[in-house]
Amino acid sequence: MNRDAFVATQPRYARRKFFDRVMTGVMGAAALVTVVPLLLILFYLVRNGVGAINLDLFLLDPSAPGRGGGGARSALVGSLIMVGTATVIGTPIAIGCGIFLAEFGRNRAGTVLRFLVDVLAGIPSITVGLFIYGLMVLPVRKFTALAGAAALAIILIPILARITEEMLLLVPRSLREAAYALGAPRWMTVLRIVLPTALPGIMTGLMLALSRIAGEAAPLMFTALGNQFLNTDLLHAMDALPLRIFYFATGPYESWHQQAWAMSLVLVAFILFLSLGVRALVGSKVTIRQ
């Protein structure tokens, strides 16, 4: 390039460099704005809730209205049971649906199913709770934890199904073709090659789905109802952290408000540590496999 051509391109280069820096700054600011709400939420939870966290919160059931003390043992145990049951019910269905959409859904039936899954993901959680109320509560005239778990499973399924589909589609086509070349049938290729390769992304999707259902209170009001006493029977009413947080946060007592902040902090911390643990476990398995 001669000197005249270089001089002629300098303004254009400077302009492109300027716009590159501006857009980099805009994207950095957008990333910062995305993180700020999370930091503010954590700040408020820690400031208002850490003072009310003690052993009684984990070991005692809620006290009678107007009396201080008590804890959230029934809510903690109830949340673990119902979220765990919903995960057991919904995860196989969601992953199976995702496999079908990714591997066998490139046709009209897959398009229709994909649309219906997206619609299901957009249905308000309170509507899901009302549906399960009419399906499982009214016929037996009894609120149960099983109905609550069913409502949470319905919320979990579309989220995990779509994420599973996307993760499977990211697996290189060459892995499938190599398995076919070695004589592996399609079902074995999916289960033994494609699915393990996409496992880290699927587990991340599962954590997102668990984070969603772990904080749901509306569907549980119509199904599990709540129970201030410890209960582990799925066929009876059961307490949950979101329900207890709602009841205490809207109650008239200051001690309830403090415990609501503390339970909110515990719920967020549980989801955080669960996500970190699953990521570490999946990451170690991927490293060993490689």
C-alpha positions in Angstrom: 0.0 0.0 0.0 1.5 3.4 -1.0 1.6 6.4 1.3 -1.4 8.2 -0.4 -3.7 5.2 0.0 -2.6 4.8 3.6 -3.4 8.4 4.4 -6.8 8.1 2.7 -7.8 5.1 4.8 -6.7 6.7 8.1 -10.0 8.6 8.8 -12.0 5.5 8.0 -9.9 3.4 10.3 -10.1 6.0 13.1 -13.9 6.1 12.7 -14.2 2.3 12.9 -12.0 2.2 15.9 -14.1 4.9 17.6 -17.4 3.1 17.0 -15.8 -0.2 18.1 -14.8 1.4 21.4 -18.2 3.0 21.8 -20.1 -0.3 21.2 -17.7 -2.2 23.5 -18.5 0.4 26.2 -22.3 0.1 25.6 -22.2 -3.7 25.8 -20.1 -3.5 29.0 -22.6 -1.1 30.5 -25.5 -3.4 29.6 -23.7 -6.3 31.3 -23.2 -4.1 34.4 -26.8 -3.1 34.4 -27.8 -6.8 34.2 -25.7 -7.6 37.3 -26.7 -4.6 39.4 -30.2 -5.9 40.3 -28.7 -9.2 41.5 -26.2 -7.3 43.7 -28.9 -5.1 45.1 -31.2 -8.1 45.9 -28.3 -9.9 47.6 -27.4 -6.7 49.5 -30.9 -6.2 50.8 -31.3 -9.9 51.7 -28.1 -9.9 53.6 -28.8 -6.6 55.4 -32.3 -7.5 56.5 -32.1 -11.3 56.9 -28.7 -12.2 58.3 -29.6 -11.0 61.7 -32.6 -13.4 62.0 -30.7 -16.5 60.9 -30.0 -18.9 63.8 -30.4 -22.5 64.7 -34.1 -22.0 65.7 -34.9 -21.1 62.1 -33.8 -24.5 61.0 -34.9 -26.6 64.0 -38.3 -25.2 65.0 -41.7 -24.9 63.4 -43.4 -21.6 63.1 -44.8 -20.2 66.4 -48.3 -19.2 67.0 -49.4 -15.7 65.7 -48.3 -13.0 68.1 -45.6 -15.0 69.8 -42.0 -14.4 69.1 -39.4 -17.1 68.2 -40.2 -20.1 66.2 -38.6 -21.2 62.9 -39.2 -22.5 59.4 -38.4 -26.2 59.7 -41.7 -27.2 58.3 -41.2 -24.9 55.3 -37.7 -26.0 54.6 -38.5 -29.7 54.7 -41.7 -29.1 52.7 -39.8 -27.2 50.0 -37.2 -29.9 49.7 -39.9 -32.6 49.4 -42.1 -30.9 46.9 -39.3 -29.5 44.7 -37.5 -32.9 44.8 -40.8 -34.7 43.9 -41.4 -32.3 41.0 -37.9 -32.8 39.8 -38.3 -36.6 39.8 -41.6 -36.3 37.9 -40.7 -33.6 35.5 -37.1 -34.2 34.5 -37.5 -37.5 32.6 -40.5 -36.1 30.7 -38.7 -32.8 29.9 -35.5 -34.5 28.7 -37.5 -37.0 26.7 -39.4 -34.2 25.0 -36.2 -32.3 24.3 -34.6 -35.4 22.7 -37.6 -35.8 20.5 -37.6 -32.2 19.4 -33.9 -32.2 18.7 -33.5 -35.6 17.0 -36.9 -36.4 15.6 -38.8 -33.1 15.6 -37.6 -31.6 12.3 -41.1 -32.0 10.8 -44.6 -30.6 11.2 -45.4 -32.7 14.3 -42.2 -31.3 15.9 -43.1 -27.7 15.0 -46.5 -28.1 16.6 -45.1 -29.7 19.7 -42.4 -27.0 20.0 -45.1 -24.3 19.7 -47.2 -26.0 22.4 -44.2 -26.3 24.7 -43.5 -22.6 24.3 -47.1 -21.8 25.1 -47.0 -24.0 28.2 -43.8 -22.1 29.3 -45.7 -18.8 29.1 -48.7 -19.8 31.1 -48.8 -18.0 34.4 -47.9 -20.1 37.4 -51.1 -19.2 39.2 -53.1 -20.6 36.3 -51.1 -23.9 36.6 -52.0 -24.0 40.2 -55.7 -23.4 39.5 -55.6 -26.2 36.9 -54.1 -28.7 39.4 -56.6 -27.5 42.0 -59.4 -28.5 39.7 -57.7 -31.7 38.6 -56.3 -33.1 41.9 -57.7 -31.1 44.9 -61.4 -30.7 44.2 -62.1 -34.3 43.3 -60.7 -35.5 46.7 -61.6 -32.3 48.5 -58.1 -32.3 50.1 -55.0 -30.2 49.7 -51.9 -32.3 49.2 -48.2 -31.9 48.7 -48.5 -34.2 45.7 -50.7 -31.7 44.0 -48.2 -29.0 44.7 -45.4 -31.1 43.3 -47.5 -31.8 40.2 -48.0 -28.1 39.6 -44.3 -27.4 40.0 -43.4 -30.2 37.6 -45.7 -28.7 34.9 -43.8 -25.4 35.3 -40.4 -27.2 35.1 -41.1 -29.3 32.0 -41.3 -26.7 29.3 -38.2 -24.8 30.6 -36.0 -27.9 30.7 -37.4 -29.4 27.5 -36.5 -26.4 25.4 -33.1 -26.0 27.0 -32.4 -29.7 26.4 -33.4 -29.3 22.7 -31.0 -26.4 22.3 -28.1 -28.2 24.0 -28.6 -31.3 21.9 -28.6 -29.2 18.7 -25.2 -27.8 19.7 -23.6 -31.2 19.7 -21.5 -31.5 16.5 -23.1 -33.5 13.7 -19.8 -35.3 13.2 -20.2 -37.1 16.5 -23.5 -38.6 15.3 -22.1 -39.5 11.9 -19.1 -41.2 13.5 -21.4 -43.3 15.7 -23.5 -44.3 12.7 -20.4 -45.2 10.8 -19.4 -47.6 13.6 -22.8 -49.3 13.3 -24.5 -47.8 16.4 -28.3 -47.4 16.0 -29.9 -44.0 16.3 -31.3 -44.5 19.8 -27.9 -45.7 21.1 -26.2 -42.8 19.5 -28.5 -40.4 21.2 -28.3 -42.0 24.7 -24.6 -42.9 24.7 -23.0 -40.1 22.6 -25.2 -37.1 22.1 -26.8 -36.9 25.6 -23.6 -37.2 27.6 -22.0 -34.6 25.5 -24.8 -32.2 26.1 -25.1 -33.1 29.8 -23.4 -29.9 31.3 -25.8 -27.7 29.4 -28.8 -29.8 30.3 -27.8 -29.7 34.0 -27.5 -25.9 33.8 -31.0 -25.8 32.3 -32.2 -28.0 35.2 -30.7 -25.6 37.7 -32.6 -22.7 36.0 -35.8 -24.7 36.1 -35.2 -25.6 39.8 -34.5 -21.9 40.6 -37.9 -21.1 39.0 -40.0 -23.6 40.8 -38.2 -23.3 44.2 -39.5 -19.7 44.5 -43.1 -20.3 43.3 -45.8 -19.5 45.9 -48.9 -19.0 43.8 -49.5 -22.6 42.5 -48.8 -23.9 46.0 -51.6 -21.8 47.5 -54.1 -23.7 45.4 -52.5 -27.2 45.9 -50.3 -27.7 49.0 -52.0 -24.8 51.0 -49.4 -24.8 53.7 -49.0 -26.3 57.1 -47.2 -24.7 60.1 -46.4 -28.2 61.5 -43.8 -30.6 60.1 -45.3 -33.0 57.6 -43.5 -35.4 55.3 -46.7 -37.1 53.9 -47.3 -36.2 50.2 -51.0 -36.9 50.7 -51.5 -34.1 53.2 -51.1 -30.3 53.2 -47.5 -29.2 53.4 -45.6 -26.0 54.0 -43.0 -24.5 51.7 -40.6 -21.6 51.9 -42.3 -19.4 49.4 -45.6 -19.8 51.1 -44.1 -19.1 54.6 -42.3 -16.1 53.2 -45.6 -14.7 51.8 -47.6 -15.3 54.9 -44.9 -13.8 57.2 -44.1 -10.8 54.9 -47.8 -9.8 54.7 -48.4 -10.5 58.4 -48.7 -7.8 61.1 -45.8 -8.8 63.3 -42.2 -7.5 63.1 -40.7 -10.8 64.1 -42.5 -12.4 61.1 -41.0 -9.8 58.8 -37.5 -10.5 60.0 -38.0 -14.2 59.6 -39.4 -13.6 56.0 -36.1 -11.8 55.1 -34.1 -14.6 56.7 -36.0 -17.3 54.8 -35.6 -15.4 51.6 -31.8 -15.3 52.1 -31.8 -19.0 52.9 -33.8 -19.8 49.7 -31.4 -17.8 47.5 -28.3 -19.3 49.2 -29.7 -22.8 48.7 -30.2 -22.2 45.0 -26.8 -20.7 44.7 -24.9 -23.5 46.4 -27.0 -26.1 44.6 -26.1 -24.5 41.3 -22.4 -24.3 42.2 -22.4 -28.0 43.4 -24.0 -29.3 40.3 -21.7 -27.3 38.0 -18.7 -28.6 39.9 -20.0 -32.2 39.7 -20.8 -32.1 36.0 -17.5 -30.3 35.2 -15.5 -33.1 37.0 -17.4 -35.8 35.2 -16.7 -34.1 31.8 -13.0 -33.8 32.7 -12.8 -37.5 33.6 -14.6 -38.5 30.4 -12.2 -36.5 28.3 
